[in-house]
Amino acid sequence: MSHKRFLSRRELLMAAGGGIPGLALANMLAPKQPHFPAKAKAVISIFCYGGVSHMDTFDPKPMLKQRAGETIPGKSVVPSQGTPGGLMPALWEFKKHGQSGMDVSTLFPHVAQKVDEIAFIRSMHCTSNDHGPALFQMNTGFIQAGYPSMGSWLTYGLGTENQNLPGFVVFTDPRGGPIGGAPNWGNGFMPAAYQGTPFRPTGNPIVDLRPPKDMTDQRQRRWLDFLGKMNQDHIERNPFDTELSARIESYELAYRMQTSATEAVDVDIESAATKKLYGLDEERTSYFGRQALMARRLVERGVRFVQLYSGGGNFGDSWDAHWDLKENHDQHCGETDKPIAGLMTDLKSRGLLDSTLIIWHGEFGRLPISQRMSGRDHNPYGFTVWMAGGGIKGGTCVGATDEFGLEAVEDRKSVNDLHATMLHLLGFDHTRLTYPHNGRNMRLTDVEGEVIRKIVA
């Protein structure tokens, strides 16, 4: 007796309107063309998790020193975790750098030498005062979990240039991951093939990447072929199971990555001069320098989006300086300053800076008043983000916070604006890069967002 299954009326209509899932899977990660010629083709996101103090790094506020210990006239500022103090001056000196004369504090002496290649946005603001929602918003455009991240949108829009590596790779801090975990680099309602793949900075880049010792290449290939046939039979009976389609692709990608991924992150083959450039020869900078060097090797091999997290876990292990701001920022700036500048130098020397967009950011800033005498609390009302490379007009500065650094008041920019600008530099009209979900065409920028034209070259 034949047990051949026929499509239901609903499935037939869906197939007629939606195409053949098998063909969609084959095309899912293939290279694609953007809406218009792109200035950049890859992104490196440097996420300083916990919230960097903008008035101690890239946004000088002399008034804090003049009015130290006082309150802000006409403002009642209450820290989310209590124990408020008066206005707290910057703990580090600012100096002007480059032909642009940009102000940078002594916390970033190496990045300061790159200001003529950097565009500073000093008027950023976001919605939430809490780490979790603010992290989600910076990564996905929404304060709730369950939406595709920046890297997922980019991989969906452009595909990958290297079929042996993921299109979207994430490195977390060895001290821990950010609050919210994997949804920060998740695929949301998109197929699972677009999610970020966490890499480790030492040893095998991916857990269980290597097969067991008794698994030969021929045996593994036969096993994958058999598994693929079973999965394909299931897809033919269930043509709209996108999770299974993505799982099939992940098995095949994992097989191809056994050689490619290990080679891609093998920084030991780099020259001594390159390792020194990133700070691999110094204990303080070695962990982040290694990740930054891996990021260069990955974008060099066609990976579209690499995200590097500086800071992990809670409080002092991240940039979340509720207590000793000086100790906290001395540590985290010291870990990242030289590797970031080294990354920019290395990309430029290889002709990759023009095609690689670097975004330096946290989820929010810090308040201008003290907390517990020596710290600062969260500030979503005004903070600084900077961008470099891939189509950015260096030596520029957009917007401003008020004289105390509390709120963005001049040319205010939202997270939607930041995302719209990123997509624009990658060749996309952010209003047209959409994905259907729950009866509407969703996008990274939701229903808002304007390209920040002042920083586009």
Steps between C-alpha positions, in 0.01 A plus 500: 500500500630844415542747784588797283395821670327771298518869583199645669318790337670744743847354434443513125404866517799578721737318266362687202555834669817425693721298268671169571659487846791288375595766250462768765736309727760468226481875443474605865864586560612557142655842428234758413497850360395797717257769387775730373882501481637451850784685666558211745455126470571391860451630854706463817291598805703578813243480779618646833240328712396672823495862387804722436523841665491737203611807703813309606593375152379687189268780616684762712292704745705776671187615685517185714825623648370854550184379676646192675285376786201717404165392361387563143287817496135415442563126476428222746728212406443178690732203436320174432694335782483788747772680702519813280769761544584831339652577162815294448782634279673280244773296667727521196643789301381576147736596217443599137628265232542480125437761235137502609598606854268243653487476879585159647587416859827344605313170547534438124850613394518259206147556368567875535759469222222380267248781547535626143357166387218497757154659504370569852127512574475682833121527509385139520206406719305180562179385669588289803705566813552125559775292344285220357252708299770750400723219372212358298419842355858570396533154346153448350322837498243385759511489880335155509669171419398305191602733217778443244833660590708733283719214380193293409357783289831545323544129430139484378555798272845420362555128556856385559805509273650188660281190509746330738452754779195650673390838370467634857752428778499611867781513757395549861724615783679213685348636825148425377238594247273803502167509681232342282744254346449347156194708394745789464637326192193291422303462179165589659219408260737440207626152409759367743771513231530876561587485870844591630751222563700539824874442450754439776833688493714196591495131414230380265303812400169315535402243762504144359635623167734202472348152452596208730842348433352182353283695253676500163421758236342235273287363782387846604409585139288183471332581832417854387371375163272249673377762745449742212286246314280442805463874552424557134227235512354682799511835319317353203223396738521827696615760245465799732714381790762779485664390826588163348628666183728717709613197700598315183702797389663525845615138481657555161653831607646339813658231281659761275611710798709221652789622289400854403403634845816375667716658230302826504568569867855365515677820602819308582596510132496881500829689511652615828451861388127445441454332838680790667279748313193345666664469842524121507840534668349676803292326766248784532421527129554142387141369532329782313792538260467134405128543432556816297763324290260209447237751388736631233574146381128420482394807300801437278344161424154632421319494836243782493457589868737447792403617848758536776377540858722684746371438850305203632300393801399779738637820651882520503546224244312721256505878437221540758683739736255552787786506749863580411480665156875560488596139562228374265573719199878483547466124472261472206645787295846361564387161369345633180672824394811354336317207331237732349762735358698198382194363323448829316867519401506138382179529299627815331838348413321209331257719309207374709407807704310659211280190473466424873276710722608516865237596759614573858214518749342391826133473589489846667722753681549612861356785708698819571432474874690268731364178644639350821756783492723350226269345236239601244158350429332417168407778256276426198435871432833584337817311407766460230541246221766511231542347156798461269593340168248391235369828360538710816617862481784506752579790727135593540275545800120501506275635774561593860380436853423789734779677690494231770477194270158397631282517187544510124379846402653580160429288191373209710553153354313181584600135476274482192709776341820309576361183343367688197847646444669163533264345244543798266878455500445134415284591201152469648203731524400412857131546417521234226704233679204316650394154612134388521385410851159497667328665206738792451837569342741535791828689483801568721396866540130422563309811384765763570861585420685750282844461345757720676616671181761721671729204563465334157795566268 
